[in-house]
Amino acid sequence: MKRGFTLVEIMIVVAIIALLAAIAIPNLMRARLTANEAAAQAALKTIATAQISYRTGNPNYATLEELGNATPPYIDDVLAAGQKNGYDFSAADDGTDNGFIARAIPTTATTGTRRFCITEDGVVRVNAAVTNATTHDTCATYDATSP
C-alpha cells in the first residue's frame, strides 16, 4: 500500500505558505525602504564632508561629478553619477560664496518616500511632502532628521 499526501493536505500546506508570505513581504518591503532612506542620509553626510574638504582648496563648492573626478576623488564613482540605493542625488554651490545644497530624492515610491537635503551646516533635513528643496534657504526650513 503506497502512502502519500492527499490533495487536501497539499492545499493546506500551500495555504499556510501563502499566508506566511502575505505577512512577511510587506515587512520586507518596509525594511528595504527604511534601509534606502538611511543610506540616502549617510550618502548626504558623505557629500557634505566631501564638499567641506573640497572647499578648503578651491574657491567654491563642487558638483557631484567634480567631487568624483578630483584626484584623489572625494566620493565614489556611484555617488558621483548621482544615483545610489534608489535615490537620485545632486549637489551644487548655492551661489552665495558660502554655502552649498545637496539633495536626495527617491527614484520611485518603492525606494523611498522622504526627500532629504543638507547644507554646509552638516544637518540632514527631511521633507516628506512632494516638493523638493531647490534652494539653500528652502532646505534650511525643513525639519532635521533624528540622529
N, CA, C and O atoms as a GROMACS GRO file, in nm:
protein
  588
    1MET      N    1   0.083  -0.117   0.000
    1MET     CA    2   0.000   0.000   0.000
    1MET      C    3   0.089   0.125   0.000
    1MET      O    4   0.172   0.140   0.089
    2LYS      N    5   0.072   0.214  -0.098
    2LYS     CA    6   0.150   0.335  -0.111
    2LYS      C    7   0.093   0.443  -0.020
    2LYS      O    8  -0.028   0.463  -0.010
    3ARG      N    9   0.187   0.513   0.045
    3ARG     CA   10   0.145   0.626   0.129
    3ARG      C   11   0.190   0.754   0.060
    3ARG      O   12   0.298   0.757   0.000
    4GLY      N   13   0.112   0.855   0.067
    4GLY     CA   14   0.146   0.984   0.007
    4GLY      C   15   0.060   1.092   0.068
    4GLY      O   16  -0.015   1.070   0.163
    5PHE      N   17   0.072   1.208   0.012
    5PHE     CA   18  -0.007   1.320   0.060
    5PHE      C   19  -0.136   1.329  -0.020
    5PHE      O   20  -0.137   1.304  -0.140
    6THR      N   21  -0.242   1.364   0.048
    6THR     CA   22  -0.369   1.384  -0.023
    6THR      C   23  -0.372   1.525  -0.078
    6THR      O   24  -0.293   1.610  -0.036
    7LEU      N   25  -0.460   1.551  -0.168
    7LEU     CA   26  -0.476   1.683  -0.228
    7LEU      C   27  -0.509   1.786  -0.121
    7LEU      O   28  -0.459   1.898  -0.125
    8VAL      N   29  -0.592   1.750  -0.027
    8VAL     CA   30  -0.630   1.842   0.080
    8VAL      C   31  -0.508   1.881   0.164
    8VAL      O   32  -0.492   1.998   0.198
    9GLU      N   33  -0.423   1.785   0.198
    9GLU     CA   34  -0.303   1.814   0.277
    9GLU      C   35  -0.209   1.908   0.202
    9GLU      O   36  -0.152   2.000   0.260
   10ILE      N   37  -0.194   1.885   0.074
   10ILE     CA   38  -0.107   1.972  -0.006
   10ILE      C   39  -0.166   2.112  -0.014
   10ILE      O   40  -0.092   2.210  -0.006
   11MET      N   41  -0.296   2.122  -0.029
   11MET     CA   42  -0.362   2.254  -0.036
   11MET      C   43  -0.347   2.329   0.096
   11MET      O   44  -0.329   2.451   0.096
   12ILE      N   45  -0.353   2.260   0.207
   12ILE     CA   46  -0.336   2.324   0.338
   12ILE      C   47  -0.194   2.378   0.352
   12ILE      O   48  -0.175   2.489   0.400
   13VAL      N   49  -0.094   2.300   0.311
   13VAL     CA   50   0.046   2.345   0.317
   13VAL      C   51   0.066   2.468   0.229
   13VAL      O   52   0.131   2.564   0.270
   14VAL      N   53   0.012   2.466   0.108
   14VAL     CA   54   0.024   2.580   0.017
   14VAL      C   55  -0.044   2.703   0.078
   14VAL      O   56   0.010   2.813   0.069
   15ALA      N   57  -0.160   2.687   0.139
   15ALA     CA   58  -0.231   2.798   0.202
   15ALA      C   59  -0.150   2.856   0.317
   15ALA      O   60  -0.146   2.978   0.334
   16ILE      N   61  -0.086   2.772   0.396
   16ILE     CA   62  -0.004   2.820   0.507
   16ILE      C   63   0.116   2.899   0.454
   16ILE      O   64   0.150   3.005   0.507
   17ILE      N   65   0.180   2.847   0.351
   17ILE     CA   66   0.295   2.917   0.292
   17ILE      C   67   0.250   3.052   0.235
   17ILE      O   68   0.320   3.152   0.252
   18ALA      N   69   0.137   3.056   0.168
   18ALA     CA   70   0.086   3.181   0.112
   18ALA      C   71   0.055   3.282   0.223
   18ALA      O   72   0.083   3.401   0.208
   19LEU      N   73  -0.002   3.235   0.333
   19LEU     CA   74  -0.032   3.323   0.445
   19LEU      C   75   0.095   3.380   0.505
   19LEU      O   76   0.101   3.500   0.534
   20LEU      N   77   0.197   3.298   0.524
   20LEU     CA   78   0.324   3.347   0.577
   20LEU      C   79   0.389   3.448   0.483
   20LEU      O   80   0.446   3.548   0.528
   21ALA      N   81   0.381   3.423   0.354
   21ALA     CA   82   0.436   3.516   0.256
   21ALA      C   83   0.361   3.649   0.258
   21ALA      O   84   0.422   3.755   0.249
   22ALA      N   85   0.229   3.643   0.272
   22ALA     CA   86   0.148   3.765   0.277
   22ALA      C   87   0.183   3.850   0.399
   22ALA      O   88   0.173   3.973   0.395
   23ILE      N   89   0.223   3.786   0.506
   23ILE     CA   90   0.262   3.859   0.626
   23ILE      C   91   0.405   3.912   0.613
   23ILE      O   92   0.433   4.025   0.655
   24ALA      N   93   0.495   3.835   0.556
   24ALA     CA   94   0.636   3.870   0.552
   24ALA      C   95   0.672   3.973   0.446
   24ALA      O   96   0.756   4.059   0.471
   25ILE      N   97   0.612   3.967   0.329
   25ILE     CA   98   0.652   4.054   0.218
   25ILE      C   99   0.636   4.202   0.249
   25ILE      O  100   0.729   4.278   0.221
   26PRO      N  101   0.525   4.248   0.305
   26PRO     CA  102   0.517   4.391   0.338
   26PRO      C  103   0.624   4.435   0.439
   26PRO      O  104   0.678   4.545   0.430
   27ASN      N  105   0.655   4.349   0.535
   27ASN     CA  106   0.760   4.382   0.631
   27ASN      C  107   0.897   4.392   0.563
   27ASN      O  108   0.977   4.479   0.598
   28LEU      N  109   0.923   4.304   0.468
   28LEU     CA  110   1.050   4.310   0.395
   28LEU      C  111   1.058   4.436   0.310
   28LEU      O  112   1.164   4.498   0.300
   29MET      N  113   0.947   4.474   0.248
   29MET     CA  114   0.945   4.595   0.167
   29MET      C  115   0.969   4.718   0.254
   29MET      O  116   1.042   4.809   0.214
   30ARG      N  117   0.909   4.722   0.372
   30ARG     CA  118   0.926   4.834   0.463
   30ARG      C  119   1.072   4.841   0.511
   30ARG      O  120   1.129   4.949   0.522
   31ALA      N  121   1.131   4.726   0.537
   31ALA     CA  122   1.271   4.722   0.580
   31ALA      C  123   1.363   4.774   0.469
   31ALA      O  124   1.459   4.846   0.495
   32ARG      N  125   1.333   4.737   0.346
   32ARG     CA  126   1.412   4.784   0.233
   32ARG      C  127   1.401   4.935   0.217
   32ARG      O  128   1.501   5.002   0.194
   33LEU      N  129   1.280   4.988   0.229
   33LEU     CA  130   1.256   5.131   0.217
   33LEU      C  131   1.332   5.206   0.327
   33LEU      O  132   1.395   5.309   0.301
   34THR      N  133   1.325   5.155   0.449
   34THR     CA  134   1.396   5.217   0.561
   34THR      C  135   1.546   5.214   0.539
   34THR      O  136   1.615   5.312   0.568
   35ALA      N  137   1.597   5.103   0.489
   35ALA     CA  138   1.740   5.092   0.461
   35ALA      C  139   1.783   5.190   0.352
   35ALA      O  140   1.890   5.250   0.361
   36ASN      N  141   1.702   5.206   0.249
   36ASN     CA  142   1.732   5.302   0.142
   36ASN      C  143   1.738   5.444   0.196
   36ASN      O  144   1.827   5.521   0.162
   37GLU      N  145   1.641   5.478   0.283
   37GLU     CA  146   1.638   5.612   0.339
   37GLU      C  147   1.759   5.636   0.430
   37GLU      O  148   1.816   5.745   0.428
   38ALA      N  149   1.798   5.537   0.508
   38ALA     CA  150   1.916   5.550   0.593
   38ALA      C  151   2.042   5.565   0.508
   38ALA      O  152   2.131   5.644   0.541
   39ALA      N  153   2.050   5.490   0.399
   39ALA     CA  154   2.165   5.500   0.309
   39ALA      C  155   2.170   5.637   0.242
   39ALA      O  156   2.279   5.692   0.221
   40ALA      N  157   2.055   5.693   0.208
   40ALA     CA  158   2.050   5.826   0.147
   40ALA      C  159   2.101   5.932   0.244
   40ALA      O  160   2.175   6.022   0.205
   41GLN      N  161   2.061   5.921   0.370
   41GLN     CA  162   2.108   6.016   0.470
   41GLN      C  163   2.260   6.004   0.489
   41GLN      O  164   2.329   6.105   0.499
   42ALA      N  165   2.310   5.882   0.493
   42ALA     CA  166   2.454   5.861   0.508
   42ALA      C  167   2.529   5.916   0.387
   42ALA      O  168   2.637   5.975   0.402
   43ALA      N  169   2.474   5.898   0.269
   43ALA     CA  170   2.538   5.950   0.148
   43ALA      C  171   2.542   6.102   0.150
   43ALA      O  172   2.640   6.162   0.106
   44LEU      N  173   2.436   6.165   0.199
   44LEU     CA  174   2.436   6.311   0.209
   44LEU      C  175   2.543   6.359   0.307
   44LEU      O  176   2.607   6.462   0.283
   45LYS      N  177   2.562   6.288   0.415
   45LYS     CA  178   2.668   6.325   0.510
   45LYS      C  179   2.805   6.311   0.444
   45LYS      O  180   2.894   6.393   0.467
   46THR      N  181   2.821   6.208   0.362
   46THR     CA  182   2.946   6.189   0.288
   46THR      C  183   2.968   6.304   0.192
   46THR      O  184   3.079   6.356   0.180
   47ILE      N  185   2.861   6.344   0.122
   47ILE     CA  186   2.871   6.456   0.028
   47ILE      C  187   2.908   6.584   0.102
   47ILE      O  188   2.992   6.661   0.054
   48ALA      N  189   2.846   6.608   0.217
   48ALA     CA  190   2.875   6.730   0.294
   48ALA      C  191   3.022   6.733   0.337
   48ALA      O  192   3.088   6.836   0.327
   49THR      N  193   3.072   6.620   0.385
   49THR     CA  194   3.212   6.612   0.426
   49THR      C  195   3.304   6.637   0.306
   49THR      O  196   3.404   6.708   0.317
   50ALA      N  197   3.269   6.578   0.193
   50ALA     CA  198   3.348   6.596   0.071
   50ALA      C  199   3.345   6.742   0.026
   50ALA      O  200   3.446   6.796  -0.018
   51GLN      N  201   3.229   6.806   0.037
   51GLN     CA  202   3.217   6.947  -0.004
   51GLN      C  203   3.306   7.036   0.083
   51GLN      O  204   3.375   7.125   0.032
   52ILE      N  205   3.304   7.012   0.213
   52ILE     CA  206   3.386   7.093   0.304
   52ILE      C  207   3.534   7.072   0.272
   52ILE      O  208   3.611   7.169   0.269
   53SER      N  209   3.574   6.948   0.250
   53SER     CA  210   3.714   6.919   0.215
   53SER      C  211   3.752   6.984   0.082
   53SER      O  212   3.860   7.042   0.069
   54TYR      N  213   3.663   6.975  -0.016
   54TYR     CA  214   3.689   7.034  -0.148
   54TYR      C  215   3.706   7.185  -0.138
   54TYR      O  216   3.794   7.243  -0.201
   55ARG      N  217   3.620   7.247  -0.057
   55ARG     CA  218   3.620   7.393  -0.045
   55ARG      C  219   3.747   7.447   0.018
   55ARG      O  220   3.783   7.562  -0.005
   56THR      N  221   3.817   7.366   0.098
   56THR     CA  222   3.939   7.415   0.161
   56THR      C  223   4.048   7.450   0.060
   56THR      O  224   4.135   7.532   0.087
   57GLY      N  225   4.043   7.388  -0.056
   57GLY     CA  226   4.144   7.415  -0.158
   57GLY      C  227   4.090   7.478  -0.285
   57GLY      O  228   4.164   7.494  -0.382
   58ASN      N  229   3.962   7.513  -0.287
   58ASN     CA  230   3.901   7.568  -0.407
   58ASN      C  231   3.814   7.689  -0.370
   58ASN      O  232   3.772   7.702  -0.255
   59PRO      N  233   3.788   7.776  -0.468
   59PRO     CA  234   3.712   7.898  -0.436
   59PRO      C  235   3.561   7.876  -0.416
   59PRO      O  236   3.493   7.964  -0.363
   60ASN      N  237   3.511   7.762  -0.456
   60ASN     CA  238   3.367   7.739  -0.439
   60ASN      C  239   3.342   7.590  -0.415
   60ASN      O  240   3.434   7.509  -0.418
   61TYR      N  241   3.215   7.556  -0.392
   61TYR     CA  242   3.177   7.417  -0.372
   61TYR      C  243   3.162   7.348  -0.508
   61TYR      O  244   3.158   7.415  -0.611
   62ALA      N  245   3.153   7.215  -0.506
   62ALA     CA  246   3.158   7.137  -0.630
   62ALA      C  247   3.026   7.067  -0.659
   62ALA      O  248   2.938   7.057  -0.574
   63THR      N  249   3.015   7.019  -0.782
   63THR     CA  250   2.907   6.929  -0.818
   63THR      C  251   2.951   6.787  -0.783
   63THR      O  252   3.067   6.765  -0.749
   64LEU      N  253   2.858   6.693  -0.789
   64LEU     CA  254   2.894   6.553  -0.762
   64LEU      C  255   3.000   6.504  -0.858
   64LEU      O  256   3.093   6.433  -0.819
   65GLU      N  257   2.986   6.541  -0.984
   65GLU     CA  258   3.083   6.498  -1.085
   65GLU      C  259   3.223   6.550  -1.054
   65GLU      O  260   3.322   6.478  -1.068
   66GLU      N  261   3.231   6.676  -1.011
   66GLU     CA  262   3.361   6.732  -0.976
   66GLU      C  263   3.420   6.663  -0.854
   66GLU      O  264   3.541   6.640  -0.848
   67LEU      N  265   3.336   6.629  -0.756
   67LEU     CA  266   3.384   6.558  -0.638
   67LEU      C  267   3.436   6.420  -0.673
   67LEU      O  268   3.534   6.372  -0.615
   68GLY      N  269   3.370   6.354  -0.769
   68GLY     CA  270   3.412   6.220  -0.810
   68GLY      C  271   3.532   6.219  -0.903
   68GLY      O  272   3.606   6.121  -0.905
   69ASN      N  273   3.552   6.327  -0.979
   69ASN     CA  274   3.662   6.332  -1.075
   69ASN      C  275   3.789   6.395  -1.020
   69ASN      O  276   3.891   6.398  -1.088
   70ALA      N  277   3.785   6.445  -0.897
   70ALA     CA  278   3.904   6.505  -0.837
   70ALA      C  279   4.011   6.397  -0.817
   70ALA      O  280   3.981   6.278  -0.817
   71THR      N  281   4.135   6.442  -0.801
   71THR     CA  282   4.244   6.348  -0.777
   71THR      C  283   4.307   6.379  -0.643
   71THR      O  284   4.371   6.484  -0.629
   72PRO      N  285   4.291   6.295  -0.546
   72PRO     CA  286   4.208   6.175  -0.540
   72PRO      C  287   4.061   6.213  -0.528
   72PRO      O  288   4.029   6.324  -0.485
   73PRO      N  289   3.972   6.123  -0.565
   73PRO     CA  290   3.828   6.155  -0.558
   73PRO      C  291   3.780   6.170  -0.414
   73PRO      O  292   3.827   6.102  -0.323
   74TYR      N  293   3.685   6.260  -0.396
   74TYR     CA  294   3.626   6.283  -0.264
   74TYR      C  295   3.512   6.185  -0.236
   74TYR      O  296   3.484   6.153  -0.121
   75ILE      N  297   3.446   6.138  -0.343
   75ILE     CA  298   3.336   6.042  -0.329
   75ILE      C  299   3.353   5.931  -0.433
   75ILE      O  300   3.431   5.945  -0.527
   76ASP      N  301   3.280   5.821  -0.413
   76ASP     CA  302   3.294   5.708  -0.506
   76ASP      C  303   3.223   5.735  -0.639
   76ASP      O  304   3.143   5.828  -0.650
   77ASP      N  305   3.254   5.653  -0.738
   77ASP     CA  306   3.200   5.671  -0.873
   77ASP      C  307   3.048   5.661  -0.878
   77ASP      O  308   2.983   5.733  -0.953
   78VAL      N  309   2.992   5.572  -0.796
   78VAL     CA  310   2.846   5.551  -0.798
   78VAL      C  311   2.775   5.677  -0.750
   78VAL      O  312   2.680   5.723  -0.814
   79LEU      N  313   2.820   5.731  -0.640
   79LEU     CA  314   2.759   5.853  -0.586
   79LEU      C  315   2.785   5.972  -0.677
   79LEU      O  316   2.699   6.058  -0.692
   80ALA      N  317   2.902   5.976  -0.737
   80ALA     CA  318   2.934   6.085  -0.831
   80ALA      C  319   2.842   6.082  -0.953
   80ALA      O  320   2.817   6.186  -1.014
   81ALA      N  321   2.792   5.963  -0.989
   81ALA     CA  322   2.700   5.952  -1.102
   81ALA      C  323   2.561   6.003  -1.066
   81ALA      O  324   2.478   6.026  -1.154
   82GLY      N  325   2.534   6.022  -0.937
   82GLY     CA  326   2.408   6.083  -0.896
   82GLY      C  327   2.296   5.988  -0.861
   82GLY      O  328   2.183   6.032  -0.839
   83GLN      N  329   2.324   5.858  -0.856
   83GLN     CA  330   2.217   5.764  -0.823
   83GLN      C  331   2.273   5.650  -0.739
   83GLN      O  332   2.372   5.586  -0.776
   84LYS      N  333   2.209   5.627  -0.624
   84LYS     CA  334   2.257   5.522  -0.535
   84LYS      C  335   2.143   5.478  -0.443
   84LYS      O  336   2.070   5.563  -0.390
   85ASN      N  337   2.127   5.349  -0.425
   85ASN     CA  338   2.028   5.291  -0.333
   85ASN      C  339   1.886   5.345  -0.354
   85ASN      O  340   1.815   5.372  -0.258
   86GLY      N  341   1.847   5.361  -0.478
   86GLY     CA  342   1.710   5.404  -0.507
   86GLY      C  343   1.685   5.553  -0.490
   86GLY      O  344   1.570   5.596  -0.487
   87TYR      N  345   1.790   5.630  -0.478
   87TYR     CA  346   1.778   5.776  -0.464
   87TYR      C  347   1.858   5.846  -0.572
   87TYR      O  348   1.964   5.798  -0.612
   88ASP      N  349   1.808   5.960  -0.617
   88ASP     CA  350   1.881   6.048  -0.708
   88ASP      C  351   1.945   6.158  -0.624
   88ASP      O  352   1.877   6.221  -0.543
   89PHE      N  353   2.074   6.181  -0.644
   89PHE     CA  354   2.146   6.281  -0.567
   89PHE      C  355   2.191   6.395  -0.657
   89PHE      O  356   2.218   6.376  -0.775
   90SER      N  357   2.197   6.515  -0.599
   90SER     CA  358   2.253   6.630  -0.668
   90SER      C  359   2.320   6.719  -0.564
   90SER      O  360   2.284   6.717  -0.446
   91ALA      N  361   2.417   6.795  -0.609
   91ALA     CA  362   2.487   6.888  -0.521
   91ALA      C  363   2.534   7.006  -0.604
   91ALA      O  364   2.572   6.991  -0.720
   92ALA      N  365   2.529   7.123  -0.543
   92ALA     CA  366   2.573   7.242  -0.615
   92ALA      C  367   2.605   7.353  -0.517
   92ALA      O  368   2.554   7.358  -0.405
   93ASP      N  369   2.692   7.442  -0.561
   93ASP     CA  370   2.721   7.565  -0.488
   93ASP      C  371   2.590   7.645  -0.486
   93ASP      O  372   2.518   7.647  -0.585
   94ASP      N  373   2.560   7.709  -0.374
   94ASP     CA  374   2.433   7.783  -0.368
   94ASP      C  375   2.441   7.922  -0.430
   94ASP      O  376   2.342   7.994  -0.435
   95GLY      N  377   2.560   7.958  -0.476
   95GLY     CA  378   2.575   8.086  -0.545
   95GLY      C  379   2.598   8.204  -0.453
   95GLY      O  380   2.602   8.318  -0.500
   96THR      N  381   2.615   8.182  -0.324
   96THR     CA  382   2.634   8.292  -0.230
   96THR      C  383   2.775   8.299  -0.175
   96THR      O  384   2.800   8.375  -0.081
   97ASP      N  385   2.868   8.224  -0.230
   97ASP     CA  386   3.008   8.219  -0.187
   97ASP      C  387   3.030   8.151  -0.053
   97ASP      O  388   3.145   8.137  -0.011
   98ASN      N  389   2.926   8.109   0.014
   98ASN     CA  390   2.950   8.048   0.144
   98ASN      C  391   2.862   7.927   0.173
   98ASN      O  392   2.849   7.888   0.289
   99GLY      N  393   2.804   7.868   0.073
   99GLY     CA  394   2.718   7.754   0.101
   99GLY      C  395   2.696   7.663  -0.018
   99GLY      O  396   2.728   7.698  -0.132
  100PHE      N  397   2.641   7.547   0.011
  100PHE     CA  398   2.604   7.452  -0.093
  100PHE      C  399   2.474   7.385  -0.049
  100PHE      O  400   2.433   7.396   0.066
  101ILE      N  401   2.412   7.316  -0.142
  101ILE     CA  402   2.297   7.232  -0.111
  101ILE      C  403   2.316   7.100  -0.183
  101ILE      O  404   2.354   7.095  -0.300
  102ALA      N  405   2.289   6.993  -0.111
  102ALA     CA  406   2.290   6.858  -0.170
  102ALA      C  407   2.155   6.796  -0.139
  102ALA      O  408   2.102   6.811  -0.029
  103ARG      N  409   2.099   6.727  -0.237
  103ARG     CA  410   1.965   6.670  -0.222
  103ARG      C  411   1.964   6.523  -0.254
  103ARG      O  412   2.045   6.474  -0.334
  104ALA      N  413   1.871   6.451  -0.191
  104ALA     CA  414   1.845   6.311  -0.220
  104ALA      C  415   1.695   6.296  -0.240
  104ALA      O  416   1.616   6.324  -0.150
  105ILE      N  417   1.657   6.253  -0.359
  105ILE     CA  418   1.516   6.240  -0.396
  105ILE      C  419   1.491   6.095  -0.437
  105ILE      O  420   1.564   6.042  -0.520
  106PRO      N  421   1.388   6.029  -0.379
  106PRO     CA  422   1.365   5.889  -0.415
  106PRO      C  423   1.334   5.872  -0.564
  106PRO      O  424   1.263   5.952  -0.624
  107THR      N  425   1.390   5.768  -0.621
  107THR     CA  426   1.367   5.739  -0.762
  107THR      C  427   1.221   5.700  -0.785
  107THR      O  428   1.158   5.748  -0.879
  108THR      N  429   1.168   5.614  -0.700
  108THR     CA  430   1.028   5.573  -0.706
  108THR      C  431   0.973   5.566  -0.563
  108THR      O  432   1.049   5.574  -0.467
  109ALA      N  433   0.842   5.552  -0.551
  109ALA     CA  434   0.780   5.543  -0.418
  109ALA      C  435   0.818   5.414  -0.347
  109ALA      O  436   0.806   5.405  -0.225
  110THR      N  437   0.865   5.314  -0.420
  110THR     CA  438   0.903   5.188  -0.355
  110THR      C  439   1.045   5.192  -0.301
  110THR      O  440   1.083   5.107  -0.221
  111THR      N  441   1.125   5.291  -0.343
  111THR     CA  442   1.262   5.300  -0.292
  111THR      C  443   1.273   5.398  -0.176
  111THR      O  444   1.371   5.395  -0.102
  112GLY      N  445   1.174   5.484  -0.160
  112GLY     CA  446   1.175   5.581  -0.050
  112GLY      C  447   1.056   5.674  -0.062
  112GLY      O  448   1.001   5.693  -0.170
  113THR      N  449   1.018   5.732   0.049
  113THR     CA  450   0.904   5.824   0.047
  113THR      C  451   0.944   5.964   0.093
  113THR      O  452   0.869   6.060   0.072
  114ARG      N  453   1.060   5.977   0.156
  114ARG     CA  454   1.101   6.107   0.207
  114ARG      C  455   1.216   6.163   0.125
  114ARG      O  456   1.300   6.090   0.073
  115ARG      N  457   1.218   6.296   0.114
  115ARG     CA  458   1.324   6.366   0.043
  115ARG      C  459   1.416   6.430   0.147
  115ARG      O  460   1.369   6.480   0.250
  116PHE      N  461   1.546   6.427   0.119
  116PHE     CA  462   1.644   6.478   0.215
  116PHE      C  463   1.730   6.585   0.149
  116PHE      O  464   1.750   6.585   0.028
  117CYS      N  465   1.780   6.675   0.232
  117CYS     CA  466   1.876   6.775   0.185
  117CYS      C  467   1.974   6.806   0.297
  117CYS      O  468   1.948   6.778   0.414
  118ILE      N  469   2.087   6.862   0.259
  118ILE     CA  470   2.190   6.901   0.355
  118ILE      C  471   2.259   7.024   0.302
  118ILE      O  472   2.274   7.042   0.181
  119THR      N  473   2.302   7.110   0.393
  119THR     CA  474   2.379   7.228   0.357
  119THR      C  475   2.511   7.223   0.431
  119THR      O  476   2.545   7.122   0.493
  120GLU      N  477   2.587   7.333   0.424
  120GLU     CA  478   2.719   7.334   0.484
  120GLU      C  479   2.717   7.320   0.636
  120GLU      O  480   2.822   7.298   0.697
  121ASP      N  481   2.599   7.334   0.700
  121ASP     CA  482   2.594   7.316   0.845
  121ASP      C  483   2.601   7.168   0.885
  121ASP      O  484   2.618   7.137   1.003
  122GLY      N  485   2.588   7.076   0.788
  122GLY     CA  486   2.602   6.934   0.813
  122GLY      C  487   2.480   6.866   0.872
  122GLY      O  488   2.489   6.751   0.914
  123VAL      N  489   2.367   6.935   0.876
  123VAL     CA  490   2.244   6.878   0.931
  123VAL      C  491   2.160   6.821   0.816
  123VAL      O  492   2.123   6.894   0.724
  124VAL      N  493   2.130   6.693   0.824
  124VAL     CA  494   2.042   6.632   0.724
  124VAL      C  495   1.900   6.669   0.759
  124VAL      O  496   1.854   6.649   0.871
  125ARG      N  497   1.832   6.724   0.662
  125ARG     CA  498   1.693   6.767   0.683
  125ARG      C  499   1.601   6.683   0.595
  125ARG      O  500   1.641   6.633   0.490
  126VAL      N  501   1.477   6.668   0.642
  126VAL     CA  502   1.382   6.581   0.573
  126VAL      C  503   1.257   6.658   0.535
  126VAL      O  504   1.213   6.748   0.606
  127ASN      N  505   1.202   6.619   0.420
  127ASN     CA  506   1.076   6.674   0.374
  127ASN      C  507   0.994   6.558   0.320
  127ASN      O  508   1.029   6.498   0.218
  128ALA      N  509   0.885   6.526   0.389
  128ALA     CA  510   0.800   6.415   0.346
  128ALA      C  511   0.701   6.457   0.239
  128ALA      O  512   0.635   6.372   0.179
  129ALA      N  513   0.691   6.586   0.213
  129ALA     CA  514   0.596   6.634   0.112
  129ALA      C  515   0.649   6.605  -0.028
  129ALA      O  516   0.759   6.553  -0.044
  130VAL      N  517   0.569   6.638  -0.126
  130VAL     CA  518   0.605   6.609  -0.265
  130VAL      C  519   0.710   6.706  -0.317
  130VAL      O  520   0.780   6.675  -0.413
  131THR      N  521   0.722   6.824  -0.255
  131THR     CA  522   0.815   6.924  -0.306
  131THR      C  523   0.959   6.889  -0.274
  131THR      O  524   0.986   6.816  -0.178
  132ASN      N  525   1.049   6.939  -0.354
  132ASN     CA  526   1.192   6.916  -0.335
  132ASN      C  527   1.259   7.046  -0.294
  132ASN      O  528   1.217   7.154  -0.337
  133ALA      N  529   1.361   7.037  -0.211
  133ALA     CA  530   1.438   7.155  -0.173
  133ALA      C  531   1.519   7.199  -0.294
  133ALA      O  532   1.609   7.128  -0.338
  134THR      N  533   1.487   7.314  -0.347
  134THR     CA  534   1.558   7.361  -0.465
  134THR      C  535   1.662   7.466  -0.430
  134THR      O  536   1.751   7.494  -0.511
  135THR      N  537   1.652   7.525  -0.312
  135THR     CA  538   1.749   7.626  -0.273
  135THR      C  539   1.802   7.598  -0.133
  135THR      O  540   1.746   7.521  -0.057
  136HIS      N  541   1.911   7.664  -0.104
  136HIS     CA  542   1.974   7.656   0.028
  136HIS      C  543   1.874   7.699   0.136
  136HIS      O  544   1.860   7.632   0.238
  137ASP      N  545   1.807   7.810   0.113
  137ASP     CA  546   1.713   7.864   0.213
  137ASP      C  547   1.592   7.774   0.232
  137ASP      O  548   1.541   7.762   0.344
  138THR      N  549   1.544   7.709   0.126
  138THR     CA  550   1.432   7.616   0.139
  138THR      C  551   1.472   7.497   0.223
  138THR      O  552   1.396   7.454   0.310
  139CYS      N  553   1.590   7.444   0.200
  139CYS     CA  554   1.638   7.330   0.276
  139CYS      C  555   1.646   7.365   0.425
  139CYS      O  556   1.613   7.283   0.510
  140ALA      N  557   1.691   7.485   0.455
  140ALA     CA  558   1.708   7.526   0.594
  140ALA      C  559   1.575   7.531   0.670
  140ALA      O  560   1.575   7.531   0.794
  141THR      N  561   1.463   7.537   0.600
  141THR     CA  562   1.333   7.541   0.668
  141THR      C  563   1.278   7.403   0.704
  141THR      O  564   1.182   7.393   0.781
  142TYR      N  565   1.337   7.298   0.650
  142TYR     CA  566   1.288   7.163   0.677
  142TYR      C  567   1.333   7.115   0.814
  142TYR      O  568   1.428   7.168   0.872
  143ASP      N  569   1.265   7.014   0.865
  143ASP     CA  570   1.297   6.957   0.995
  143ASP      C  571   1.425   6.872   0.985
  143ASP      O  572   1.448   6.804   0.886
  144ALA      N  573   1.506   6.880   1.091
  144ALA     CA  574   1.625   6.795   1.099
  144ALA      C  575   1.583   6.651   1.126
  144ALA      O  576   1.486   6.625   1.196
  145THR      N  577   1.659   6.558   1.070
  145THR     CA  578   1.629   6.416   1.095
  145THR      C  579   1.680   6.380   1.234
  145THR      O  580   1.766   6.448   1.290
  146SER      N  581   1.626   6.274   1.287
  146SER     CA  582   1.672   6.225   1.417
  146SER      C  583   1.807   6.158   1.401
  146SER      O  584   1.832   6.092   1.300
  147PRO      N  585   1.897   6.173   1.499
  147PRO     CA  586   2.028   6.108   1.486
  147PRO      C  587   2.020   5.959   1.497
  147PRO      O  588   2.122   5.891   1.488
   0.00000   0.00000   0.00000
